[in-house]
Amino acid sequence: MKLLAVTSCPTGIAHTYMAAEALQMAAKEMNVDIKVETHGSIGVENEITDKEIKEAHAVIIAADTKIDKTKFQGLTIVEGTVQDAIKNSKGLIEKAMRLENNKSQYVENVSKIKENRKEKKKGPYQHLMTGVSYMIPFVVAGGILIALSFAFGIHAAENEGSLPWALSLIGGGSAFALMIPILSGFIAYSISDRPGLVPGMIGGMLSAEIGAGFLGGLIAGFLAGYTIVLLKKWIKLPKTMEGLMPVLVLPLLSSLIVGLLIIYVVGRPAATINASLSNWLENLQEGSAIALGLVLGLMMAFDMGGPVNKAAYAFGVSTIAAGQSSSVMAAVMAAGMTPPLGIGIATLMAKNKFTREEREAGKAALVLGISFITEGAIPFAAADPLRVIPSLMAGSAVTGALTMLFKVKLAVPHGGIFVLPIPNAVEGLLPYIISIAIGALVTALLVATIKKPKTE
């Protein structure tokens, strides 16, 4: 049997390729022919051709973002998340083979899947993660360019026409200005396909202009997407005029509805909440700040790239959206670096607690850790979750709390250790490095202590 698969995670950095590798390894063990297309941060790789679709029996879509399934029409489709592919790749392959061999059960199974998804509320999460996945490159590029402008001095960008001014204009004036419209537009796109982009991006732009910020952008995206869904359902034109729907009727009406709602209904309350959140973060007392850092650390290590981790990261990004250094973003990035670093150190400290393959993987985990790719710890957590995950959470909680205690601030939303040498990118560079090191050591010591010895 010949299978196809597509994998895609919100960041397109680690989970996408881990899911692809897991499916390929499982298929090899099961003697099944499979080709996996990955939708990563650099675009589509190993793209599936029309000829391969004609020859295939079924397709597995393991994605946390929206995937266009139209080209797979006629094939048996099995859907799951990237975590499903990483943790239960054989189960997905077996399901695809079973459904293909017994297509009479397919409709029933699809109905069950849809019901389960409604119960688990995966829909809104997938829409949100689609928006976040398109937004992240703008945030990262903009943040690093702003940090590079700081390298010439905190106020160097005020000199119009200078290189720091140009870097700040590209990063803050352009990349960051597009961040919220992109978020809103692609949330709407995930809900209602291409027609959602126009009202979504317009709603996001309005949210940014009136101060509603990240929260307003989220609301605008969902509002635009579901407005398009309702308009498609309510408006029925004669066949001779159907061509007007995507180019005139839907963009015009949806933009008008979403725009007016953002300006007169949603915008002001969202702007008030946004301002209140900023003031609250600025005025956090030491005890509250430490508690917030601890919670963010726990969230970053809990599922290492899953929904809880992404929620913490999105919160960090929302605080840096104004182009200013953020203590929350500092805690989030540090706590996200800690799990793979701690695991990597543990494989060096307690070699008898890991197999030869795990010790080799520990070296890769160290590289992923310094790069702020939390997913590097997932294979170890999956192999021994009851001992490893609490250890990871403890180390990240310590790191998050310490960054808040030391009042560290970060102007860059991603990049790990590679952005730390940029002058003025971090307020409190030495305490920041110390916080990450202490948290990683806490994780390493706990893992080395509570894991059972392995025999080769």
ABEGO torsion letter per residue (X at the ends): XBBBBBBBBAAGAAAAAAAAAAAAAAAAAAGBBBBBBBBBAAEBBGBBBAAAAAABABBBBBBABBBBAAAABGBBBBBBBAAAAAABAAAAAAAAAAAAABAAAAAAAAAAAAAAAAAAGAAAAAAAAAAAAAAAAAAAAAAAAAAAAAAAEAAAAABBGBAAAAAAAAAAAAAAAAAAAAAAAAAAAAAAEAAAAAAAAAAAAAAAAAGAEAAAAAAAAAAAAAAAAAAAAABBBBAAAAAAAAAAAAAAAAAAAAAAAAAAAAAAAAAAAAAAAAAAAAABBAAAAAAAAAAAAAAAAAAGGBAAAAAAAAAAAAAAAAGBBBAAAAAAAAAAAAAAAAAAAAAAABAAABBAAAAAAAAAAAAAAAAGBAAAAAAAAAABAAAAAAAAAAAAAAAAAAAAAAGBBBABABGEAAAAABBGABBGAAAAAAAAAAAAAAAAAAAAAABBBBBX
